[in-house]
Amino acid sequence: MRKKITAALLVVFTVFAVVVGSFALMTASSTPAMAKCGICPLYCIGVTCDNGHTYCNSCLAACAGAHNCVVTGF
């Protein structure tokens, strides 16, 4: 009985951690103003900024100090 309770608590804790972590990632890196280097999403849509460089997404561009970025694709 004790093993079942421990296993159930472990599953609940794991699901909770995944949900909270996913929510934190989505909200923290969804806009350049909120970007924190190291937690940017891994998708790559292509944004070109006023410095002439193209970055995978606006979060990575903000981490690099770029401004006025426009989605251009690749």
C-alpha angles and dihedrals in degrees: 000000000000091000091053092052091048091049092048092050090049091052092047092049092048093050090047092050092050093049094047092045093049092048092049092051094049095049097039097051104030094100133032092238089060096040118129115189113248097032101067117133118258098233119113120210101150123247125191118207136200090265089066095247124123119220132187094247142350093262092060090044091053090050088055090052095250122151139197095028123182127195107248103157119217 
